[in-house]
Amino acid sequence: MQKTNYWDEFEYSKLRLLLNNEKVNSILDVRNGVKKMDEQFPISVELHLTDNCNLNCEWCTDKILRQNRAVLDTRIIKKLFREFWKHGTGVTLEGGGEPTLHPDFREVMEIGNDFNIDMGLITNGTADLADCINRLKWVRISLDSSSSGEYQREKGVDCFEHVLRNLEKISKARNPADTFVGVGYVLTTRNQSDLINLVKRLDIMGVDYIYLRPVEEAGNITPSLENLLDLRKELAELTADTRIKYMLAVSDRVVDKNAGLPCIAHSLTSVIHANGEVALCEKRRTDGIILGNVYDSSFEDIWISPYREQISQKLLNAECQNGCSACRVTGFNMIFEQLEKVHSKRFI
């Protein structure tokens, strides 16, 4: 059977969700007041391996974490993978910091592979991953620049060509039927000078997609909506006949499509930080919503705790949505709104 090209982790997670009717029904039961909490494990977890990073992105929202220099213990990671394997939960290795800087990074990859965990990776691409790329379902390299000059200004070092060489290596080394390779691109007003030529170059390399999103809360370097819509038109024309595809997060990053919607889909994911803290999602962590710590309890105990039930009920209130328009779960909330209309009782 031909593999569907779900080239972005959101699309991949959506596929996992649609194949898991029990999870869908559990979430809808909470929405409809049948029960207070979806106790089933998330379909995917963002696992922050370390807060350490070898770049210095000017607009990085996680810089404050670098002070902690936290590294998630490999023994804890193995325990978590055992839990995720038991419940069929996928894992995205990311940060925080740069995940490949974890001292046992390749051992972590082996552990995940031994447990047959579906793993994705978000990395800055400074590490050569050609030898382990096929242990991943997908990898996304955060490039965020279209030239060496832009890269040095945005990230504080000049390794643009080095990262592109690593990207080309993994594109050639991966099994294209099993592992998708993409590029992440945080858009500012200063890093679009040669973007179209970069996309053409990535296409030649065999990259599957480029995911672009505007930088958040960065003042005068945040692109305007007009700029983004013009760029989307240009990219659509360019990629109409190319292998590489693009996703430009305009609607959910700039126009708040989730305004007024309760967060039905919050139980689809969770975030485990390098210090062991479990957050419901990345956006709510800044509100002080920490569910527990995996150094003190199992993830399962944290996930089914009375405190998480309390938070779950709180998030069904639309007033809790301030600042959540940039969340990847936004699209899932809209999916569940549609499912409620189409399937009045159960999703079959």
Sine and cosine of phi, psi and omega as CSV:
sin_phi,cos_phi,sin_psi,cos_psi,sin_omega,cos_omega
0.00,0.00,0.70,-0.71,-0.02,-1.00
-0.94,0.34,0.70,-0.71,-0.04,-1.00
-0.98,0.20,0.75,-0.66,0.07,-1.00
-0.95,0.32,0.69,-0.72,-0.07,-1.00
-1.00,0.09,0.97,0.24,0.11,-0.99
-1.00,0.09,1.00,-0.04,-0.24,-0.97
-1.00,0.01,-0.02,1.00,0.00,-1.00
-0.80,-0.60,0.53,-0.85,-0.07,-1.00
-0.89,0.46,-0.47,0.88,0.07,-1.00
-0.90,0.44,-0.72,0.69,0.00,-1.00
-0.91,0.41,-0.62,0.78,0.01,-1.00
-0.90,0.43,-0.68,0.73,0.05,-1.00
-0.90,0.43,-0.58,0.82,0.02,-1.00
-0.90,0.44,-0.64,0.77,0.05,-1.00
-0.89,0.46,-0.71,0.70,0.03,-1.00
-0.86,0.51,-0.65,0.76,-0.02,-1.00
-0.90,0.44,-0.73,0.68,-0.07,-1.00
-0.92,0.38,-0.35,0.94,0.07,-1.00
-1.00,0.04,-0.05,1.00,-0.07,-1.00
-0.89,-0.46,0.98,0.19,-0.05,-1.00
-0.87,0.49,-0.56,0.83,-0.04,-1.00
-0.89,0.45,-0.64,0.77,0.03,-1.00
-0.92,0.39,-0.69,0.72,0.01,-1.00
-0.86,0.51,-0.73,0.68,-0.01,-1.00
-0.90,0.44,-0.60,0.80,0.00,-1.00
-0.90,0.44,-0.67,0.74,0.02,-1.00
-0.91,0.41,-0.67,0.74,0.01,-1.00
-0.92,0.40,-0.52,0.85,0.05,-1.00
-0.90,0.43,-0.60,0.80,0.07,-1.00
-0.92,0.39,-0.71,0.70,0.00,-1.00
-0.85,0.52,-0.61,0.79,-0.06,-1.00
-1.00,-0.04,0.10,1.00,0.08,-1.00
0.99,0.16,0.18,0.98,0.02,-1.00
-0.94,0.34,-0.59,0.81,0.08,-1.00
-0.56,-0.83,0.21,-0.98,-0.13,-0.99
-1.00,-0.01,-0.32,0.95,-0.09,-1.00
-0.46,-0.89,0.63,-0.78,0.17,-0.99
-0.99,0.13,0.96,-0.27,-0.11,-0.99
-1.00,0.08,-0.17,0.99,-0.01,-1.00
-0.93,0.36,0.50,-0.87,-0.01,-1.00
-0.87,0.49,0.48,-0.88,0.09,-1.00
-0.88,0.47,0.40,-0.92,0.04,-1.00
-0.97,0.24,-0.37,0.93,0.08,-1.00
-0.46,-0.89,0.46,-0.89,0.00,-1.00
-0.79,-0.61,0.71,-0.71,0.13,-0.99
-1.00,0.06,0.90,-0.44,-0.07,-1.00
-0.95,-0.32,0.93,-0.37,0.01,-1.00
-1.00,0.03,0.93,-0.36,-0.09,-1.00
-0.98,0.22,-0.57,0.82,-0.03,-1.00
-0.40,-0.92,0.42,-0.91,0.11,-0.99
-1.00,-0.07,-0.08,1.00,0.00,-1.00
-0.97,0.24,0.57,-0.82,0.01,-1.00
-0.58,-0.81,0.52,-0.86,0.00,-1.00
-0.97,-0.23,0.13,0.99,0.10,-0.99
-0.86,-0.51,0.09,-1.00,-0.03,-1.00
-0.63,-0.78,0.92,0.39,-0.04,-1.00
-0.90,0.43,0.78,-0.62,-0.11,-0.99
-0.86,0.50,-0.60,0.80,-0.12,-0.99
-0.99,-0.16,0.18,0.98,-0.06,-1.00
-0.87,0.50,0.77,-0.63,0.00,-1.00
-1.00,0.09,-0.11,0.99,-0.06,-1.00
-0.96,-0.27,0.21,0.98,-0.05,-1.00
-0.85,0.53,-0.58,0.81,-0.03,-1.00
-0.88,0.47,-0.47,0.88,0.00,-1.00
-0.94,0.35,-0.41,0.91,-0.05,-1.00
-0.88,0.48,-0.45,0.89,0.01,-1.00
-0.89,0.45,-0.48,0.88,-0.03,-1.00
-0.97,0.25,-0.55,0.84,-0.06,-1.00
0.78,0.62,0.59,0.81,-0.05,-1.00
-0.95,0.31,0.56,-0.83,0.09,-1.00
-0.72,-0.69,0.84,-0.55,-0.02,-1.00
-0.95,0.32,0.80,-0.61,-0.07,-1.00
-0.88,0.48,0.72,-0.70,-0.04,-1.00
-0.88,0.47,-0.55,0.83,0.04,-1.00
-0.91,0.42,-0.60,0.80,0.06,-1.00
-0.92,0.38,-0.66,0.75,0.01,-1.00
-0.86,0.51,-0.67,0.74,0.00,-1.00
-0.89,0.45,-0.66,0.75,0.04,-1.00
-0.89,0.46,-0.66,0.75,0.02,-1.00
-0.90,0.44,-0.70,0.71,0.01,-1.00
-0.88,0.48,-0.58,0.81,0.04,-1.00
-0.90,0.44,-0.66,0.76,0.05,-1.00
-0.92,0.40,-0.69,0.72,-0.03,-1.00
-0.91,0.41,-0.62,0.79,0.05,-1.00
-0.88,0.47,-0.67,0.74,-0.02,-1.00
-0.87,0.49,-0.55,0.83,-0.10,-1.00
-0.95,-0.31,0.08,1.00,0.05,-1.00
0.94,0.34,0.51,0.86,-0.03,-1.00
-1.00,-0.02,0.75,-0.66,0.08,-1.00
-0.99,0.13,0.27,-0.96,-0.07,-1.00
-0.74,-0.68,0.72,-0.69,0.19,-0.98
-0.95,-0.30,0.89,-0.46,0.05,-1.00
-1.00,0.09,0.87,-0.50,-0.04,-1.00
-0.37,-0.93,-0.41,-0.91,0.01,-1.00
-0.30,-0.95,0.17,-0.99,0.43,0.90
0.91,0.42,-0.99,-0.15,0.03,-1.00
-0.87,-0.49,-0.46,-0.89,0.02,-1.00
-0.99,-0.12,0.92,-0.40,-0.14,-0.99
-0.86,0.51,-0.51,0.86,-0.03,-1.00
-0.95,0.32,-0.15,0.99,0.06,-1.00
-0.99,0.11,-0.10,0.99,0.11,-0.99
-0.86,0.50,0.75,-0.66,-0.09,-1.00
-0.87,0.50,-0.39,0.92,0.00,-1.00
-0.91,-0.42,0.56,0.83,-0.13,-0.99
-0.82,0.57,-0.74,0.67,-0.04,-1.00
-0.94,0.34,-0.51,0.86,0.11,-0.99
-0.91,0.41,-0.63,0.77,0.06,-1.00
-0.87,0.50,-0.68,0.73,0.04,-1.00
-0.88,0.48,-0.66,0.75,0.01,-1.00
-0.91,0.42,-0.67,0.74,0.01,-1.00
-0.88,0.48,-0.73,0.68,0.03,-1.00
-0.87,0.49,-0.64,0.77,0.03,-1.00
-0.92,0.40,-0.64,0.77,0.02,-1.00
-0.89,0.46,-0.57,0.82,0.02,-1.00
-1.00,0.03,0.05,1.00,0.01,-1.00
0.85,0.53,0.65,0.76,0.03,-1.00
-0.99,0.15,0.72,-0.69,0.16,-0.99
-0.96,0.30,0.92,-0.38,-0.08,-1.00
-0.89,-0.45,0.65,-0.76,0.20,-0.98
-0.86,-0.50,0.30,-0.95,-0.06,-1.00
-0.66,-0.75,0.76,-0.65,0.18,-0.98
-0.93,-0.37,0.87,-0.49,-0.15,-0.99
-0.64,-0.77,0.34,-0.94,0.06,-1.00
-0.99,0.10,-0.09,1.00,0.12,-0.99
0.99,0.15,0.12,0.99,0.00,-1.00
-0.97,0.25,-0.32,0.95,0.03,-1.00
-0.99,-0.10,0.59,-0.81,0.07,-1.00
-0.99,0.14,0.91,-0.41,-0.08,-1.00
-0.93,-0.37,0.27,0.96,-0.08,-1.00
-0.87,0.50,-0.50,0.86,-0.06,-1.00
-0.97,0.23,-0.27,0.96,-0.06,-1.00
-0.77,-0.63,0.18,0.98,-0.09,-1.00
-0.87,0.49,-0.54,0.84,-0.08,-1.00
-0.98,0.18,0.06,1.00,0.16,-0.99
-1.00,0.06,-0.09,1.00,-0.06,-1.00
-0.95,-0.32,0.52,-0.85,0.15,-0.99
-0.98,0.20,-0.56,0.83,0.04,-1.00
-0.38,-0.92,0.41,-0.91,0.10,-0.99
-0.66,-0.75,0.65,-0.76,0.04,-1.00
-0.79,-0.61,0.86,-0.50,-0.01,-1.00
-1.00,-0.09,0.82,-0.57,0.00,-1.00
-0.99,0.16,0.97,-0.25,-0.06,-1.00
-0.99,-0.13,-0.79,0.62,0.18,-0.98
0.88,0.48,0.27,0.96,-0.02,-1.00
-0.42,-0.91,0.50,-0.87,0.00,-1.00
-0.94,-0.34,0.02,1.00,0.02,-1.00
-0.42,-0.91,0.24,-0.97,0.01,-1.00
-0.88,0.47,-0.65,0.76,0.00,-1.00
-0.89,0.45,-0.69,0.72,0.05,-1.00
-0.89,0.45,-0.66,0.75,-0.03,-1.00
-0.88,0.48,-0.71,0.70,-0.02,-1.00
-0.90,0.43,-0.62,0.78,0.01,-1.00
-0.94,0.35,-0.65,0.76,-0.07,-1.00
-0.98,0.21,-0.56,0.83,-0.17,-0.99
-0.88,-0.47,-0.08,1.00,0.12,-0.99
1.00,0.08,-0.08,1.00,0.05,-1.00
-0.65,-0.76,0.29,-0.96,0.01,-1.00
-0.93,-0.36,1.00,0.03,0.07,-1.00
-0.70,-0.71,0.52,0.86,-0.03,-1.00
-0.84,0.55,-0.79,0.61,-0.03,-1.00
-0.93,0.38,-0.56,0.83,0.07,-1.00
-0.86,0.50,-0.71,0.70,0.01,-1.00
-0.91,0.42,-0.66,0.75,0.02,-1.00
-0.90,0.44,-0.59,0.81,0.06,-1.00
-0.90,0.43,-0.67,0.74,0.05,-1.00
-0.90,0.43,-0.62,0.79,0.03,-1.00
-0.89,0.46,-0.68,0.73,0.02,-1.00
-0.91,0.41,-0.61,0.80,0.03,-1.00
-0.87,0.49,-0.74,0.67,-0.05,-1.00
-0.95,0.31,-0.50,0.87,0.06,-1.00
-0.89,0.46,-0.60,0.80,0.01,-1.00
-0.98,0.18,-0.55,0.84,-0.09,-1.00
-0.99,0.15,-0.43,0.90,-0.09,-1.00
-0.97,0.25,0.40,-0.92,0.18,-0.98
-1.00,0.08,0.94,-0.33,-0.13,-0.99
-0.90,0.44,-0.29,0.96,0.03,-1.00
-0.99,0.17,-0.31,0.95,-0.11,-0.99
-0.87,-0.49,-0.42,0.91,-0.09,-1.00
-0.77,-0.64,0.81,-0.58,0.00,-1.00
-0.98,-0.21,0.65,-0.76,-0.06,-1.00
-0.89,-0.46,0.80,-0.60,-0.01,-1.00
-0.70,-0.72,0.14,-0.99,0.04,-1.00
-0.85,-0.53,0.73,-0.68,0.12,-0.99
-0.99,-0.12,0.60,-0.80,-0.09,-1.00
-0.58,-0.81,0.95,-0.31,0.09,-1.00
-1.00,0.10,0.91,-0.42,-0.09,-1.00
-0.99,0.14,0.74,-0.67,0.20,-0.98
-0.82,-0.58,0.00,-1.00,0.07,-1.00
-0.97,0.23,-0.08,1.00,-0.14,-0.99
-0.93,-0.37,-0.03,1.00,-0.12,-0.99
-0.81,-0.58,0.58,0.82,-0.02,-1.00
-0.89,-0.46,0.15,0.99,-0.17,-0.99
-0.88,0.47,-0.59,0.81,-0.05,-1.00
-0.77,-0.64,0.51,0.86,-0.12,-0.99
-0.89,0.45,-0.68,0.74,-0.04,-1.00
-0.89,0.45,-0.68,0.73,0.05,-1.00
-0.91,0.41,-0.55,0.84,0.06,-1.00
-0.89,0.45,-0.70,0.71,0.01,-1.00
-0.87,0.49,-0.65,0.76,0.06,-1.00
-0.88,0.47,-0.65,0.76,0.01,-1.00
-0.91,0.40,-0.67,0.74,0.02,-1.00
-0.89,0.45,-0.59,0.81,0.03,-1.00
-0.89,0.46,-0.68,0.73,0.03,-1.00
-0.90,0.44,-0.58,0.81,0.02,-1.00
-0.93,0.37,-0.34,0.94,-0.03,-1.00
0.99,-0.12,0.27,0.96,0.05,-1.00
-0.94,0.35,0.65,-0.76,-0.08,-1.00
-0.98,0.20,-0.60,0.80,-0.10,-1.00
-0.37,-0.93,0.31,-0.95,0.19,-0.98
-0.80,-0.60,0.78,-0.62,-0.02,-1.00
-0.94,-0.34,0.90,-0.44,-0.06,-1.00
-0.92,-0.40,0.68,-0.74,0.09,-1.00
-0.59,-0.81,0.60,-0.80,0.01,-1.00
-0.94,0.34,0.59,-0.81,0.07,-1.00
-0.87,0.50,0.58,-0.82,-0.07,-1.00
-0.98,-0.20,0.67,-0.75,0.14,-0.99
0.76,0.65,0.78,0.63,-0.04,-1.00
-0.86,-0.52,0.42,0.91,0.11,-0.99
0.89,0.45,-0.76,-0.64,-0.14,-0.99
-0.97,0.23,-0.05,1.00,0.09,-1.00
-0.99,-0.12,0.02,1.00,0.08,-1.00
-0.98,0.21,0.82,-0.57,-0.03,-1.00
-0.90,0.45,0.53,-0.85,0.06,-1.00
-0.98,0.22,0.33,-0.94,0.05,-1.00
-0.87,0.49,-0.63,0.78,0.02,-1.00
-0.88,0.48,-0.69,0.72,0.05,-1.00
-0.86,0.52,-0.71,0.71,-0.04,-1.00
-0.92,0.38,-0.65,0.76,0.01,-1.00
-0.92,0.38,-0.61,0.79,0.07,-1.00
-0.90,0.43,-0.66,0.75,0.01,-1.00
-0.91,0.42,-0.65,0.76,0.02,-1.00
-0.87,0.49,-0.67,0.75,0.03,-1.00
-0.89,0.46,-0.69,0.73,-0.01,-1.00
-0.91,0.42,-0.67,0.75,0.01,-1.00
-0.93,0.38,-0.61,0.79,0.02,-1.00
-0.88,0.47,-0.67,0.74,0.02,-1.00
-0.92,0.39,-0.66,0.75,-0.03,-1.00
-0.91,0.42,-0.69,0.73,-0.14,-0.99
-1.00,-0.04,0.09,1.00,-0.01,-1.00
-0.86,0.51,-0.55,0.83,-0.06,-1.00
-0.84,-0.55,0.40,0.92,0.00,-1.00
-0.93,-0.36,0.27,-0.96,0.08,-1.00
-0.94,0.34,-0.70,0.72,-0.04,-1.00
-0.93,0.36,0.61,-0.79,0.06,-1.00
-0.88,-0.47,0.25,-0.97,-0.03,-1.00
-0.76,-0.65,0.42,-0.91,0.18,-0.98
-0.70,-0.71,0.88,-0.48,0.03,-1.00
-0.93,-0.37,0.93,-0.37,-0.11,-0.99
-0.99,0.16,0.98,0.20,0.04,-1.00
-1.00,-0.02,-0.78,0.62,-0.18,-0.98
-0.90,0.44,-0.65,0.76,-0.06,-1.00
-1.00,-0.07,-0.17,0.99,0.00,-1.00
-0.98,-0.17,-0.51,0.86,-0.07,-1.00
-0.94,-0.34,-0.66,0.75,0.05,-1.00
-0.97,-0.23,0.86,-0.51,-0.14,-0.99
-0.98,0.21,1.00,0.07,-0.01,-1.00
-0.94,0.34,-0.32,0.95,-0.09,-1.00
-1.00,-0.04,0.08,1.00,-0.04,-1.00
-0.85,0.52,0.81,-0.59,0.06,-1.00
1.00,0.05,-0.17,0.98,0.01,-1.00
-1.00,0.03,0.74,-0.67,0.14,-0.99
-0.93,0.38,0.42,-0.91,-0.03,-1.00
-0.99,0.11,0.99,0.17,0.00,-1.00
-0.91,0.41,-0.58,0.81,-0.22,-0.98
-1.00,-0.08,0.24,0.97,-0.10,-0.99
-0.89,0.46,-0.40,0.92,-0.05,-1.00
-1.00,0.10,0.08,1.00,0.04,-1.00
-0.96,0.28,-0.39,0.92,-0.11,-0.99
-0.58,-0.82,0.20,-0.98,0.12,-0.99
-0.43,-0.90,0.27,-0.96,0.01,-1.00
-0.83,-0.55,0.77,-0.64,0.11,-0.99
-0.91,-0.40,0.89,-0.45,-0.08,-1.00
-1.00,0.08,0.27,-0.96,-0.10,-1.00
-0.89,0.46,-0.38,0.93,0.07,-1.00
-1.00,0.04,0.08,1.00,0.06,-1.00
1.00,-0.09,-0.16,0.99,-0.02,-1.00
-0.92,0.39,0.69,-0.72,0.04,-1.00
-0.97,-0.24,0.87,-0.49,0.04,-1.00
-0.94,-0.33,0.50,-0.87,0.04,-1.00
-0.89,0.46,-0.65,0.76,0.08,-1.00
-0.33,-0.94,0.19,-0.98,-0.05,-1.00
-0.90,0.43,-0.59,0.81,-0.06,-1.00
-0.94,0.34,-0.59,0.81,-0.07,-1.00
-0.99,0.14,-0.23,0.97,-0.01,-1.00
-0.87,0.49,-0.60,0.80,-0.01,-1.00
-0.93,0.37,-0.27,0.96,0.06,-1.00
-1.00,0.05,0.05,1.00,-0.02,-1.00
0.99,0.12,0.25,0.97,0.00,-1.00
-1.00,0.04,1.00,0.01,0.07,-1.00
-0.93,-0.36,0.84,-0.55,-0.11,-0.99
-0.98,0.18,-0.43,0.90,-0.05,-1.00
0.26,-0.96,-0.24,-0.97,-0.03,-1.00
-0.64,-0.77,0.77,-0.64,-0.07,-1.00
-0.95,0.30,-0.17,0.99,0.14,-0.99
-0.97,0.23,-0.33,0.94,-0.04,-1.00
-0.96,-0.28,-0.49,0.87,-0.09,-1.00
-0.58,-0.81,0.32,-0.95,0.12,-0.99
-0.94,0.33,0.38,-0.92,0.05,-1.00
-0.88,0.47,-0.62,0.79,-0.01,-1.00
-0.87,0.49,-0.71,0.70,0.01,-1.00
-0.88,0.47,-0.62,0.79,0.03,-1.00
-0.92,0.38,-0.65,0.76,-0.10,-0.99
-0.93,0.36,-0.54,0.84,-0.04,-1.00
-0.98,-0.22,0.26,0.97,-0.07,-1.00
-0.95,0.31,0.44,-0.90,0.08,-1.00
-0.85,0.53,-0.54,0.84,0.00,-1.00
-0.91,0.41,-0.66,0.75,0.04,-1.00
-0.91,0.41,-0.58,0.82,0.08,-1.00
-0.87,0.50,-0.67,0.74,0.03,-1.00
-0.88,0.47,-0.71,0.71,0.01,-1.00
-0.92,0.39,-0.63,0.78,0.02,-1.00
-0.84,0.54,-0.69,0.72,0.02,-1.00
-0.92,0.40,-0.61,0.79,0.00,-1.00
-0.90,0.45,-0.64,0.77,-0.07,-1.00
-0.96,0.27,-0.19,0.98,0.10,-1.00
-0.97,0.23,-0.14,0.99,0.07,-1.00
-1.00,0.04,0.84,-0.54,-0.05,-1.00
-0.86,0.51,-0.36,0.93,0.00,-1.00
-0.92,0.39,-0.26,0.97,-0.01,-1.00
-0.99,0.13,0.10,1.00,-0.14,-0.99
-1.00,0.00,-0.02,1.00,-0.01,-1.00
-0.84,0.55,0.80,-0.61,0.05,-1.00
0.99,0.12,0.10,0.99,-0.08,-1.00
-0.98,-0.18,0.12,0.99,-0.08,-1.00
-0.90,0.43,-0.37,0.93,-0.02,-1.00
-1.00,0.00,0.11,0.99,-0.08,-1.00
-0.98,0.22,0.64,-0.77,0.03,-1.00
-0.93,0.36,-0.32,0.95,-0.01,-1.00
-0.98,0.22,-0.20,0.98,0.00,-1.00
-0.76,0.65,-0.73,0.68,-0.01,-1.00
-0.88,0.48,-0.59,0.81,0.02,-1.00
-0.93,0.37,-0.62,0.79,0.07,-1.00
-0.84,0.55,-0.64,0.77,-0.01,-1.00
-0.94,0.34,-0.58,0.81,0.07,-1.00
-0.88,0.48,-0.70,0.71,-0.02,-1.00
-0.93,0.37,-0.55,0.83,0.10,-1.00
-0.87,0.50,-0.66,0.75,0.02,-1.00
-0.94,0.34,-0.64,0.77,0.01,-1.00
-0.88,0.47,-0.60,0.80,0.03,-1.00
-0.89,0.46,-0.59,0.81,-0.01,-1.00
-0.96,0.28,-0.63,0.77,-0.07,-1.00
-0.99,0.17,-0.64,0.77,-0.05,-1.00
-0.90,-0.44,1.00,-0.09,-0.12,-0.99
-0.93,0.37,-0.38,0.92,-0.03,-1.00
-0.89,-0.45,-0.93,0.37,-0.08,-1.00
-0.72,-0.69,0.44,-0.90,0.08,-1.00
-1.00,-0.05,0.86,-0.51,-0.11,-0.99
-0.90,-0.44,0.00,0.00,0.00,0.00
